[in-house]
Amino acid sequence: MKKGIHPEKYRLVAFKDMSNENVFITKSAANTKETIEIDGVEYPLYKLEISNTSHPFYTGKMKLVDTAGRVDKFRNRYQKHLDQRNQPKN
């Protein structure tokens, strides 16, 4: 490893998956502003939108998270093309 490019101050940090409230603790140098108490010990808290406990690849479940309506916009825009693909050919 190259010297001088890796963080020196690793510490235990709690990572919380906000989609399913799962928390895991590992060593990290991530900057945090909040803390969480687990089993009477206070850890720095880093919030995640998705982790291996909620990602469809790892869970095997296809869960569509669409807060901006992008999927609906896409379907509305290309519905004509999708309908033509599904029609039987003569």
Secondary structure, DSSP 8 states (H G I E B T S, - for coil): --TTSS-S--EEEEEEETTT--EEEEEE----SEEEEETTEEEEEEEES--TTT-HHHH-------SS-HHHHHHHHHHHHHHHHHS---
